[in-house]
Amino acid sequence: HDFAASVLHDRGGNDRYDGNTSCNGCGLTNSVGLFFERGGDDTYASKREGGFNAGRPARGFGSVGVFVDLAGKDDYLGPPAPGGPGDDALWRGSDVGLGLDVAAEAPAPSAPGASTPVADQSLGKVEIPPICRYEGPLTQEVFDELWAIAVRWEVGDNRSIVPEARKRLIVFGKHMAPMLDAKMEKDESGLELRAFVDVLGGLWTQAGGEQVVLDLLRRNAVPEASERRRKVSLHLIGELKVKELEGAVVGLLKGEDETLARRAAGVLALLGSQAGNETLLGWIEPDGDERKILAALGTLLATESAVYPQVRPLLDHRLVTVRTRLATLLAEKRASYGSKVLADLEADGLTPRAVRTLLDSVARGPIAPTDENHLRYLVAHKDWGVRADVARVVQAWLAMKDGPKGWTFPAGFSMLLAGLEQDPDPFVRRLSAPVVPPLTPAAR
């Protein structure tokens, strides 16, 4: 809604679409919503009138909602609407909603044991283009024809055709390197990146191919290369996990192009490399650029670097995006940072916001406690938000009681629950309500 456009395109399968209102191909308040269902016996449900495709006008002009179901025996559930949606029907909704359901065709008799192809699978034998079996020398014309096939979207018959084109390119080995190098400058679609990954990955496994790939990626990752070449090279270094080129990545990390530098940080995370840590630690100043802080955290903590003391001040960062990112990463890498997070819960001098970031991380993990002391004094914290987050952590711990092997509630767990049950804030008590009743005396 509100000047947006969206498309849902489902190619097959027996699906169920449940909606409340403004769903199943609706354009709401000056927007366009397009819904295309190509196959399968589907069920559409709406709880309210107007839930099926419609256009909702606003600001003096309309919207467009289009619904098309091209096959299958379909059911439409919801408030009755004369002339509304149905199997094998054409209808119109409010300004402007159009719907069409095409009746299922009688299936042709099939041989015993024959299977029915699903959407985007090849129908019968696929004819592979002759160029994919070419045995002669590599020319620019041959390369261009194979590359045009190699970068297709792998749907339908192309599921079989595209891999054959990529395999044929790999056979040419180092001879195609100059032609691939030219493509790194000129191609414009993301589909080429998939072709690069497969072709260079195959070339890497050939005798002498590893050095060809390294040379190609290295010379396109230098500051003197064009922006597009550097972007493509960075992407491929990360996807192919070419740790031999981490030095080139660090060079771009230190470059003047900040967008490319942030990409380089992400590639270092994919490589599991800590080679850029010195630079990244300079990015996490509390008053620094938000985007650089987020990128640095993603790499420093993803590589499980020993940087907890350095990232600790960000627990109280002014931006919720930074605090949430930090909490999430600490939880994901709880094997490396969990004990430090739990110990910090007992530290003096932390602001309520910093404590809540720690509690957020514990709940996300969840990080199992060694004893109740990590939370016991927080139940009486003066900040009601801290106490509410304690309840959230307790919920996470309770969800673990039948989970990780060997998990048991810490001693004195009942003291935490008693504190939550008696909290003076109604929100904290309500947040605790789903936790406390299921507990049996034995669990306490």
HELIX and SHEET records of a PDB file:
HELIX    1   1 PRO A  130  ARG A  133  5                                   4    
HELIX    2   2 GLN A  140  ALA A  150  1                                  11    
HELIX    3   3 ASN A  158  VAL A  171  1                                  14    
HELIX    4   4 GLY A  173  MET A  176  5                                   4    
HELIX    5   5 ALA A  177  LYS A  186  1                                  10    
HELIX    6   6 LEU A  191  TRP A  204  1                                  14    
HELIX    7   7 GLY A  209  ARG A  219  1                                  11    
HELIX    8   8 GLU A  227  GLU A  239  1                                  13    
HELIX    9   9 LYS A  243  LEU A  245  5                                   3    
HELIX   10  10 GLU A  246  LEU A  253  1                                   8    
HELIX   11  11 GLU A  258  LEU A  271  1                                  14    
HELIX   12  12 ASN A  277  LEU A  281  1                                   5    
HELIX   13  13 GLU A  290  ALA A  302  1                                  13    
HELIX   14  14 TYR A  308  VAL A  311  1                                   4    
HELIX   15  15 ARG A  312  ASP A  316  5                                   5    
HELIX   16  16 VAL A  320  GLU A  332  1                                  13    
HELIX   17  17 ARG A  334  ASP A  344  1                                  11    
HELIX   18  18 PRO A  352  ARG A  364  1                                  13    
HELIX   19  19 ASN A  373  ARG A  376  1                                   4    
HELIX   20  20 TYR A  377  ALA A  380  5                                   4    
HELIX   21  21 TRP A  384  ALA A  399  1                                  16    
HELIX   22  22 PHE A  413  GLU A  421  1                                   9    
HELIX   23  23 PRO A  426  SER A  432  1                                   7    
SHEET    1   A 5 ALA A   5  ASP A  10  0                                        
SHEET    2   A 5 VAL A  32  GLU A  37  1                                        
SHEET    3   A 5 VAL A  64  ASP A  69  1                                        
SHEET    4   A 5 GLY A  97  ASP A 101  1                                        
SHEET    5   A 5 LEU A  90  GLY A  93 -1                                        
SHEET    1   B 3 ARG A  16  GLY A  19  0                                        
SHEET    2   B 3 THR A  43  SER A  46  1                                        
SHEET    3   B 3 ASP A  75  LEU A  77  1                                        
SHEET    1   C 2 GLY A  27  LEU A  28  0                                        
SHEET    2   C 2 GLY A  55  ARG A  56  1                                        
END                                                                             
